[in-house]
């Protein structure tokens, strides 16, 4: 006979295994919606950036990825580690790596509401120069690679995108990216992650 603890663990594992398919079936929200039950889902990945137009300092990359993660609803206990960045990295500094560990809300179906540990609101998040504040026009290639490498791995649905990263004599790079995100409405609880060491 199965013990009550083992049975409960099996139920939890079954629900967690079902979550990605349930999320994929959720229609994309292009406007802000009502709060709904959700659960935190952990993501661990490495983003291998390639041939950026400039060498970013490790701190620059850390802050830009942090601000994008927070904009799309990440919990405050994220961890970001940057590699092969800054002037000392030389030519290799144009292709740095960013290791990310973070939690995002995942929508639950009515049958899964008992597992909810956060309320979240579907909303459209816009990424463009100044939104968030650390992004500037010269980050067009960086955001373009986030769009190609980070968002599909989460997965995060891109609602619209304009990535004009080739500057001419009459214009500068510009980007405007809108993504459908599920952002928490309750205090996330865990302490914020430490800033990068100077």
N, C-alpha and C positions, 0 to 999 in steps of 0.2 A: 504493500500500500504506500502510495506516495505521501511524503510528509507535507503538511500545509505550507511550510516555507518553500519547499521545492516546487510545489504547484504554483505558488504565487510568483516565484522567479520565472517559471516557464511562461506564465501569462504575460509578465512584463516584457520578456524577450520577444514573445509573439507580437505584442503591440508595437514594440520598437522596430521590428522587422517590417511591419506593415506601413510605418510612417512615410518612408520615401515615396511609395506608390500613391498613398493618399494625398501627399502634397502635390505630386505631379498632376493629379486629377483636379486640383483646385483651380478654378478659372483665374486668370490674371486680373488684378484690380488696377484700373487706370485712374481711379479717384479714391480719395480717402473713404474708408468704410467704417462700419461699426466694430467695436472691440469684440473679439471672439476668443474662445479658449485655445490655448496653444501649449506646447512644451518646448523646453530648450533642447536643441540638438547640437552636438559638438562637431566641429569641423577641424581637421588637421591636414594641412597641405603645404607644399612648397611651390612658390611662383618663381619660375626661371625666366627672368626678363632678358631681352635680347636686343643688342645694338641700339640702345637708347641714344638720343642725340647729344646727351651730356652726361658727365659723371655726377651722380647724386651723392651727397654725403650720406652716411648711414643714418644719421639723425633725420635728414630730410625724408628719406624713404620711410623711416619708422613713423613719423608724424603723418605723412600723406596716407599710408595704409591704415593707420589708426583712425584717422578722420573719416575715411571711406567706410571702414567697418562700423563705426558708430552711426554713421548716416543711414546705413542699411539695417540697423537694428541690433547690432552685436551687443552682447552683455559686457559689463565693465571689466570682467576678469580675463580679457584677451591676453595672448602672449605673442609678441612679434620679435623675430630675430632676423637681422640683416647680415648678409655675407657679401664679400667681394665688392665693396662699395667705397666711395671716397677717392680722393686724389691719389692716395698711396697705392690704389689698386691698378693704376695705369690704364692700359687699353682694356683690360678685363673689367674695369669699373663700369664700362658701358653695358655690361651684361651681368648685373648683380642678381642675387637670389634672396628671396624673402620667405622665411618660414613662419607660418601662421597657425595659431591654435585659438579658436574662438567658438562661441555659442550663438546660434541664431534661433529665434522662435520658429516652430513648425506648427502649422494649423492642424487641429484635431477634428475628426468627424464627430457628430453627436454621440455616437456609440463609444467614443474614446474620451469623452469629456472628464471622466473620473481621473484621468492621468494628467490633467492640466496643472501646470505649475506657474503659468504666466498668462496674462491677458494681452493680446496683441491686436494692432489695427493695421489692416491692409492700406497701403498708401503708395503713391508714386514719389520716388526720390529722384531728384535731378542732380546730376553731377556736371558742373561747368566751372569756368574760372571764377573763383570767389565762393563757390558752393561745393564742398566746405571751404573755409577760408584759406586753407593751406594750398589749394589747387590754383595754379596760374596757367596762362596760355601755353607756356613752354612745357607743361605737363601733358600735352595732347598725346604724345606717343606712349607715355606711361599709362594714361587712362585707357588708351586703345588696347594696350596689352593686358590691363586688368579685365577689360571687356572680353578679350579672347581667351585668357588663361584662368582668371579667378572666378568670374561670374558663372561660367558653365559648370565649374566644379562644385558649386554650392548646392543646387543650381539656383540662379537668380534670373528671372525673365527680363530681358531688355525690351522696353516698350517702344522706344525710339532712340535713334543715334545719329549724330552728325559729327563726324571726325575728320576735320580738315587740317591735317597735321603737316602738310607741305607748305611752308611759308614762301611767299613770293616777295618781290620788291614792294608791292602795294598792300600786302596783307600779312598778318601774323597768324600763327597756328591758332585754331579755335576748335573747341569741342563742346558738345551738349548731348548728354546721355541721360535718358530716363529709364529707371528700373522699377519693377513692381516688387516692393519689399513688405515684410510683415514686421512692424516695429512695436516693441513692448510699451504698454501704457502704465504698468506698475513699476515701482522701483526694483531694479534688478537684484539688489541685495549685496552680492559680493563686492569687495573693495575694488577700486579701480586699479589697473595695472600700473606698475612703476614706469616712469619715463626712462628713456635710454640713458646710459651712463655717458657723461661728457668726457 
